[in-house]
Amino acid sequence: PVETARRELEEETGYRANSMTGIMEFYTSPGILTERMYAFVAGDLTLVGQNLQGAERIVVETVDVADARQRLIDGEFCDGKTIAVLSCYFLGLGGKPAG
């Protein structure tokens, strides 16, 4: 999973991570799907440029850690995966909490 995360991070965001810390893994819909998600914190980033495939169009929006935390508290995220991973990160349940 970590090598896939590194590759996807670089392809989709254009950033290369020199460190990756796993913070959680979970099933999105246990009992219905076997899809397992893995979440990592990428560190020591270098901008190398996106390498999108086919019709992919991704606009990267950088958000500082304090702003991401506040947006989570304010309920601005509607995606369950984003909410779960950020909550785990900020509660310090995996990796190092920040903010």
C-alpha positions as CSV (number, residue, x, y, z in Angstrom):
1,P,0.0,0.0,0.0
2,V,2.7,2.5,0.8
3,E,4.3,2.3,-2.7
4,T,0.9,2.7,-4.3
5,A,0.3,5.8,-2.1
6,R,3.6,7.3,-3.1
7,R,2.9,6.7,-6.8
8,E,-0.6,8.1,-6.7
9,L,0.5,11.1,-4.7
10,E,3.0,12.0,-7.3
11,E,0.8,11.2,-10.3
12,E,-2.2,13.1,-9.0
13,T,-0.8,16.0,-7.0
14,G,2.7,16.4,-8.5
15,Y,4.4,16.0,-5.1
16,R,7.0,13.4,-4.3
17,A,7.2,12.4,-0.6
18,N,10.4,11.5,1.0
19,S,8.6,10.1,4.0
20,M,5.3,8.3,4.4
21,T,3.7,7.4,7.7
22,G,0.7,5.1,7.9
23,I,-2.1,6.4,10.1
24,M,-5.0,4.1,9.5
25,E,-6.6,1.4,7.4
26,F,-10.3,0.7,7.1
27,Y,-13.1,-0.8,5.0
28,T,-15.4,1.7,3.4
29,S,-18.5,-0.5,3.5
30,P,-17.9,-3.7,5.5
31,G,-20.4,-6.4,4.8
32,I,-21.0,-5.1,1.3
33,L,-17.6,-4.4,-0.2
34,T,-14.1,-5.7,0.4
35,E,-12.5,-2.4,-0.6
36,R,-9.8,-1.6,2.0
37,M,-8.5,2.0,2.3
38,Y,-5.1,2.9,3.6
39,A,-4.2,6.4,4.8
40,F,-0.8,7.9,5.0
41,V,0.8,11.2,6.0
42,A,3.3,12.3,3.4
43,G,6.2,14.4,4.5
44,D,9.3,16.2,3.2
45,L,7.5,16.9,-0.1
46,T,9.1,18.0,-3.4
47,L,7.1,19.5,-6.2
48,V,7.8,17.4,-9.4
49,G,4.7,18.0,-11.5
50,Q,1.6,16.0,-12.1
51,N,1.5,13.0,-14.4
52,L,-2.2,12.6,-15.0
53,Q,-3.5,9.7,-17.1
54,G,-6.1,9.8,-19.8
55,A,-9.0,12.2,-19.1
56,E,-7.9,12.9,-15.5
57,R,-8.2,16.5,-14.5
58,I,-7.2,17.3,-10.9
59,V,-6.7,20.7,-9.4
60,V,-4.6,20.6,-6.3
61,E,-5.6,22.9,-3.5
62,T,-3.1,23.2,-0.6
63,V,-4.5,23.8,2.8
64,D,-2.4,24.3,5.9
65,V,-2.9,22.0,8.9
66,A,-4.6,24.5,11.1
67,D,-7.1,25.4,8.4
68,A,-7.8,21.7,7.7
69,R,-8.5,21.2,11.4
70,Q,-10.8,24.1,11.5
71,R,-12.7,23.1,8.4
72,L,-13.1,19.6,9.9
73,I,-14.5,21.2,13.1
74,D,-16.8,23.5,11.2
75,G,-18.2,20.5,9.2
76,E,-17.1,21.7,5.8
77,F,-16.1,18.2,4.6
78,C,-18.9,15.8,3.4
79,D,-16.7,12.9,2.3
80,G,-16.6,10.1,4.9
81,K,-13.1,9.0,4.0
82,T,-11.8,12.6,4.5
83,I,-13.6,13.0,7.8
84,A,-12.4,9.7,9.1
85,V,-8.8,10.2,8.1
86,L,-8.5,13.8,9.4
87,S,-10.3,12.9,12.6
88,C,-7.8,10.0,13.2
89,Y,-4.9,12.3,12.4
90,F,-5.9,15.1,14.7
91,L,-6.8,12.8,17.5
92,G,-3.4,11.2,17.3
93,L,-4.7,7.7,16.7
94,G,-2.0,7.0,14.2
95,G,1.2,8.7,13.2
96,K,1.9,12.1,14.8
97,P,-1.0,14.5,15.4
98,A,-0.5,18.0,14.3
99,G,-2.3,21.2,15.2
